[in-house]
């Protein structure tokens, strides 16, 4: 989605587009040709602004406009060719969705470790046969249920967010990064589930 521009930034961008259109008119291009060039140019500039800043200012617009062709360049027939997309930003920002996805999956993995610790603690307390052991078992079970809940929720939410982040990064045209985090979150539990199913199928065949 194109970034929302404050009035001053929008006015600077519109001034540049008006100058480009004036150059196209002076070159004798038709209205449809001018509209096609202006639409492509505005799309290119908004993509560059999205990569430059999450909340572009007039200064950001000025910096981006300095990287594109000046209006005078559109007074020739070459202006009919769609403008080339700029190179990806040198400083793309991390996808927040990818970070949250990775955090959810990482939290679910920690829940697995804590769940094992709680279960083994409950078994050890019960096996020792101490007077406090049996009384502590219900507490351990309650805590373990909480970790199981975190495991399922974290795994499910993290997987969904991981694939959403991957799609978001692929369509951001270089403005976002975090593909590794997104793929880790999106593939971690599906991979484990696939291996578990494979092992189960192989076990039945023996």
C-alpha positions as CSV (number, residue, x, y, z in Angstrom):
1,X,0.0,0.0,0.0
2,X,1.4,3.5,-0.9
3,X,2.6,5.5,2.1
4,X,0.3,8.4,3.2
5,X,1.9,11.7,2.4
6,X,1.5,14.9,4.5
7,X,0.2,17.9,2.5
8,X,3.6,19.5,1.9
9,X,5.1,16.2,0.7
10,X,2.1,15.5,-1.5
11,X,2.4,19.0,-3.0
12,X,6.0,18.5,-3.9
13,X,5.2,15.2,-5.6
14,X,2.3,16.7,-7.5
15,X,4.5,19.6,-8.6
16,X,7.0,17.1,-10.1
17,X,4.2,15.1,-11.8
18,X,2.7,18.3,-13.2
19,X,6.1,19.3,-14.6
20,X,6.5,15.9,-16.2
21,X,3.0,16.2,-17.8
22,X,3.9,19.7,-19.1
23,X,7.0,18.2,-20.7
24,X,4.9,15.4,-22.3
25,X,2.4,17.9,-23.6
26,X,5.1,20.0,-25.2
27,X,6.4,16.8,-26.9
28,X,3.0,16.2,-28.4
29,X,2.0,13.1,-26.5
30,X,-1.7,12.2,-26.3
31,X,-3.6,12.2,-23.0
32,X,-3.7,8.4,-22.8
33,X,0.1,8.3,-23.3
34,X,0.7,11.0,-20.7
35,X,-1.6,9.2,-18.2
36,X,0.3,5.9,-18.7
37,X,3.7,7.6,-18.1
38,X,2.4,9.5,-15.1
39,X,0.8,6.5,-13.5
40,X,4.0,4.4,-13.9
41,X,6.1,7.3,-12.6
42,X,4.0,7.9,-9.5
43,X,4.0,4.1,-8.8
44,X,7.8,4.1,-9.0
45,X,8.1,7.1,-6.7
46,X,5.7,5.7,-4.1
47,X,7.6,2.4,-4.1
48,X,10.9,4.3,-3.5
49,X,9.3,6.3,-0.7
50,X,8.0,3.2,1.0
51,X,11.5,1.8,0.9
52,X,13.0,5.1,2.1
53,X,10.7,5.8,5.1
54,X,7.6,4.4,6.7
55,X,6.3,8.0,7.1
56,X,7.7,10.0,4.2
57,X,8.2,13.8,4.7
58,X,8.7,16.5,2.1
59,X,12.5,16.0,2.6
60,X,12.1,12.3,1.7
61,X,10.1,13.2,-1.4
62,X,12.9,15.6,-2.4
63,X,15.5,13.0,-1.9
64,X,13.6,10.4,-3.9
65,X,12.9,12.9,-6.8
66,X,16.6,13.6,-7.0
67,X,17.1,9.9,-8.0
68,X,14.5,9.9,-10.9
69,X,14.7,11.5,-14.3
70,X,14.0,15.3,-14.3
71,X,10.9,16.5,-16.1
72,X,12.8,17.7,-19.1
73,X,13.8,14.1,-19.9
74,X,10.2,13.4,-20.7
75,X,10.0,15.9,-23.5
76,X,11.4,13.2,-25.9
77,X,9.8,10.1,-27.4
78,X,11.8,8.0,-25.0
79,X,9.5,9.1,-22.3
80,X,6.9,6.7,-23.7
81,X,8.9,3.8,-22.4
82,X,7.8,2.8,-18.8
83,X,10.4,4.2,-16.3
84,X,12.8,1.6,-14.9
85,X,12.2,0.5,-11.3
86,X,14.8,1.8,-9.0
87,X,17.3,-0.6,-7.3
88,X,16.2,-2.0,-4.0
89,X,16.8,0.2,-1.0
90,X,20.3,-0.1,0.5
91,X,18.7,-0.1,4.0
92,X,15.5,-2.2,3.8
93,X,13.7,-2.5,7.1
94,X,12.8,-5.8,8.8
95,X,9.3,-7.0,8.4
96,X,7.5,-6.6,11.7
97,X,5.3,-9.6,10.8
98,X,8.4,-11.8,10.2
99,X,9.8,-10.7,13.6
100,X,6.5,-11.6,15.4
101,X,6.3,-14.9,13.6
102,X,9.8,-15.9,14.6
103,X,9.1,-14.8,18.2
104,X,5.9,-16.9,18.4
105,X,7.7,-20.0,17.1
106,X,10.7,-19.4,19.3
107,X,8.3,-19.0,22.3
108,X,6.6,-22.3,21.5
109,X,10.0,-24.0,21.3
110,X,10.9,-22.6,24.8
111,X,7.5,-23.9,25.9
112,X,8.5,-27.4,24.8
113,X,11.7,-27.2,26.9
114,X,9.8,-25.9,29.9
115,X,7.1,-28.5,29.5
116,X,9.7,-31.3,29.6
117,X,11.2,-29.8,32.7
118,X,7.9,-29.6,34.4
119,X,6.9,-33.1,33.5
120,X,10.2,-34.6,34.6
121,X,10.0,-32.6,37.8
122,X,6.5,-34.0,38.5
123,X,7.6,-37.6,37.8
124,X,10.7,-37.2,40.0
125,X,8.7,-35.8,42.9
126,X,6.2,-38.6,42.6
127,X,8.9,-41.3,42.3
128,X,10.8,-40.1,45.3
129,X,7.8,-40.9,47.5
130,X,8.3,-37.9,49.7
131,X,5.2,-36.5,51.5
132,X,5.3,-33.4,49.4
133,X,5.7,-35.3,46.1
134,X,2.1,-36.4,45.5
135,X,0.7,-33.0,46.6
136,X,2.9,-31.2,44.1
137,X,1.7,-33.3,41.1
138,X,-1.5,-31.4,40.4
139,X,0.4,-28.1,40.5
140,X,2.9,-29.5,37.9
141,X,0.0,-30.6,35.7
142,X,-1.6,-27.2,35.8
143,X,1.6,-25.5,34.9
144,X,2.2,-28.1,32.1
145,X,-1.3,-27.3,30.6
146,X,-0.3,-23.7,30.4
147,X,2.9,-24.6,28.5
148,X,0.9,-26.8,26.2
149,X,-1.4,-23.9,25.4
150,X,1.5,-21.7,24.6
151,X,3.0,-24.4,22.4
152,X,-0.1,-24.8,20.3
153,X,-1.0,-21.1,20.0
154,X,2.6,-20.0,19.4
155,X,3.2,-22.7,16.8
156,X,0.0,-22.0,14.9
157,X,0.2,-18.2,15.0
158,X,3.9,-18.3,14.2
159,X,3.4,-20.5,11.2
160,X,0.6,-18.4,9.8
161,X,2.5,-15.1,10.4
162,X,5.6,-16.7,8.8
163,X,3.9,-17.3,5.5
164,X,2.1,-13.9,5.6
165,X,5.5,-12.2,6.2
166,X,7.1,-14.2,3.4
167,X,4.4,-13.0,0.9
168,X,4.7,-9.4,2.3
169,X,8.5,-9.4,1.8
170,X,8.2,-10.8,-1.7
171,X,5.8,-8.1,-2.8
172,X,7.7,-5.2,-1.1
173,X,10.2,-4.9,-4.0
174,X,13.2,-4.8,-1.7
175,X,11.7,-2.5,0.9
176,X,11.5,-5.2,3.5
177,X,13.8,-8.0,4.7
178,X,13.5,-10.9,7.1
179,X,13.0,-13.8,4.6
180,X,15.0,-16.2,6.8
181,X,12.9,-15.4,9.9
182,X,9.7,-15.8,7.9
183,X,10.7,-19.1,6.3
184,X,11.9,-20.5,9.6
185,X,8.6,-19.6,11.3
186,X,6.5,-20.8,8.3
187,X,8.3,-24.1,7.8
188,X,9.4,-25.2,11.3
189,X,6.3,-27.0,12.5
190,X,5.1,-28.1,9.0
191,X,8.5,-29.8,8.5
192,X,8.3,-31.5,11.9
193,X,4.7,-32.7,11.2
194,X,5.8,-34.0,7.7
195,X,8.7,-36.0,9.3
196,X,6.3,-37.3,12.0
197,X,3.8,-38.5,9.4
198,X,6.6,-40.1,7.3
199,X,8.0,-41.9,10.3
200,X,4.4,-43.1,11.2
201,X,3.9,-44.4,7.7
202,X,7.2,-46.2,7.6
203,X,6.5,-47.8,11.0
204,X,3.2,-49.2,9.8
205,X,4.9,-50.8,6.8
206,X,7.3,-52.8,9.0
